[in-house]
Amino acid sequence: MNSLSDIAGEICKLVFPIHGEVFLGNNESSVAICTLSSMDLLKEISSSGLMKKIAIAGRLLSENKGIDALVCNIIKNQNIKTLIVCGKEVSGHKTGHALMSLYKYGIDHNNRIVNSHSPSPFLTVSKSDVEKFQQITVVDKIGEARLDRII
C-alpha cells in the first residue's frame, strides 16, 4: 500500500464489504455475462434457467483489478466467445465504459486503458492478453437491468 488510492480501497473494503460473486453455469457454453454493479440482476440470473445456457455470470466493480481478473478469466476459458456486459454502471468508476474502451482500443505503453474516463484505468495484464480478450465478441447492454431484455 504505497498510494492514497490503495489506502482508500482498503478502507472501502472494511466499511463496504462486497464479496466476489461469480456463478458457474454450463461449462460448454460460449457465453459469459457481466452485470457490472447490478447485484440483484446477478442473483436473478444465477437462480434462473439461463445458467444452463451460459458459462459464467459475475459482476465488475473496479476499472483496474476487476478488469484484470475478468480478462484473465475470459482468456483462460477458451470456450467463451461472447461476453454480455449489462446492468448498472459503477458510479464514479465507470467500469463498463472502461471495459468497452479496453475492448475497442486496448491499452497504451503505460498499461492505461485507451479512451477510458475512469479515475484509475491501469491494468497489470499484458498487451497480448488484451489482444486475446479483444478477439471475443463483447455485447454492450450497459444500463439494461431487465433480464428479459438481456436474453
C-alpha positions in Angstrom: 0.0 0.0 0.0 2.0 2.9 -1.2 -0.6 5.2 -2.6 -3.6 7.1 -1.3 -5.9 5.2 -3.7 -4.7 1.8 -2.2 -5.4 3.1 1.3 -8.8 4.3 0.3 -9.5 1.0 -1.4 -8.7 -0.9 1.8 -10.9 1.4 3.9 -13.8 0.8 1.4 -13.3 -3.0 1.8 -13.7 -2.7 5.5 -16.6 -0.2 5.5 -18.5 -1.6 2.5 -17.6 -5.3 2.2 -18.7 -6.7 -1.2 -17.9 -10.3 -1.6 -16.9 -11.5 -5.0 -19.8 -13.4 -6.6 -19.4 -15.5 -9.6 -21.9 -18.2 -10.7 -20.8 -21.1 -12.9 -23.3 -22.5 -15.4 -22.8 -24.7 -18.4 -19.0 -25.1 -18.9 -19.5 -26.0 -22.5 -21.3 -22.7 -23.2 -19.6 -19.9 -25.2 -21.4 -17.0 -23.4 -20.5 -15.1 -20.2 -22.5 -12.3 -18.6 -21.1 -9.4 -16.6 -23.7 -7.4 -14.6 -21.4 -4.6 -13.5 -22.8 -3.2 -10.2 -26.3 -4.8 -10.5 -26.1 -7.4 -7.8 -29.9 -8.1 -7.9 -29.7 -8.8 -11.6 -26.7 -11.1 -10.9 -28.7 -13.0 -8.3 -31.8 -13.2 -10.6 -29.6 -14.6 -13.4 -28.0 -17.1 -11.0 -31.3 -18.5 -10.0 -32.8 -18.6 -13.5 -32.8 -21.3 -16.2 -30.4 -19.0 -18.1 -27.5 -20.6 -16.1 -28.0 -23.8 -18.2 -27.2 -21.7 -21.3 -24.2 -19.6 -20.1 -20.8 -20.5 -18.8 -20.5 -17.9 -16.1 -22.1 -14.8 -14.6 -20.4 -12.3 -12.4 -20.1 -8.6 -11.5 -17.5 -6.0 -12.2 -16.9 -3.1 -9.7 -13.4 -1.7 -10.5 -11.7 -0.4 -13.6 -8.4 -1.9 -12.7 -8.1 -5.1 -10.6 -11.7 -6.1 -11.6 -11.0 -5.8 -15.3 -7.6 -7.5 -14.8 -9.4 -10.5 -13.2 -12.2 -10.5 -15.9 -9.7 -10.5 -18.8 -7.6 -13.3 -17.2 -10.7 -15.5 -16.6 -12.2 -14.9 -20.1 -8.9 -15.8 -21.9 -8.4 -18.8 -19.6 -11.7 -20.3 -20.6 -11.2 -20.8 -24.4 -14.9 -21.8 -24.8 -16.1 -18.3 -24.1 -16.6 -16.4 -27.4 -19.2 -13.8 -26.2 -19.4 -11.5 -23.2 -22.6 -9.6 -22.5 -22.0 -6.5 -20.4 -25.2 -5.3 -18.7 -26.5 -3.8 -15.6 -26.0 -0.5 -13.9 -22.7 1.3 -14.4 -20.5 1.7 -11.3 -20.8 5.3 -10.3 -17.5 7.1 -10.3 -15.5 4.2 -11.6 -17.3 3.8 -15.0 -16.2 0.1 -15.2 -18.5 -0.6 -18.1 -17.1 2.3 -20.1 -13.6 1.2 -19.2 -14.2 -2.4 -20.3 -15.7 -1.3 -23.6 -12.8 1.1 -24.2 -10.4 -1.8 -23.5 -12.2 -4.0 -26.0 -12.3 -1.3 -28.7 -8.9 0.5 -28.2 -6.7 -1.7 -25.9 -4.0 -0.3 -23.6 -1.2 2.2 -24.2 2.5 1.7 -23.3 1.8 2.5 -19.6 -1.0 -0.2 -19.5 -3.6 2.5 -19.3 -6.9 1.7 -21.0 -7.1 4.0 -24.0 -10.0 6.5 -24.0 -11.3 5.4 -20.6 -13.0 8.0 -18.4 -12.3 6.0 -15.3 -10.2 7.5 -12.5 -7.6 4.7 -12.5 -7.8 2.6 -15.6 -4.4 1.0 -15.3 -4.1 -2.8 -15.8 -1.5 -5.4 -15.0 -2.4 -7.8 -17.8 -0.1 -7.9 -20.8 -0.8 -6.4 -24.1 -1.0 -9.9 -25.6 -3.7 -10.9 -23.0 -5.7 -7.8 -24.0 -5.4 -8.8 -27.7 -6.7 -12.2 -26.9 -9.6 -10.6 -25.0 -10.3 -8.4 -28.0 -10.9 -11.5 -30.1 -14.2 -12.4 -28.4 -17.4 -10.6 -29.1 -18.5 -8.1 -26.4 -22.1 -7.1 -26.4 -22.8 -3.6 -24.9 -26.0 -3.7 -22.9 -24.7 -1.3 -20.2 -27.6 0.2 -18.3 -30.0 -2.7 -19.1 -31.1 -4.5 -15.9 -34.2 -6.3 -17.1 -33.4 -10.0 -17.7 -36.0 -10.4 -20.5 -34.2 -7.7 -22.5 -30.8 -9.1 -21.9 -31.8 -12.6 -23.0 
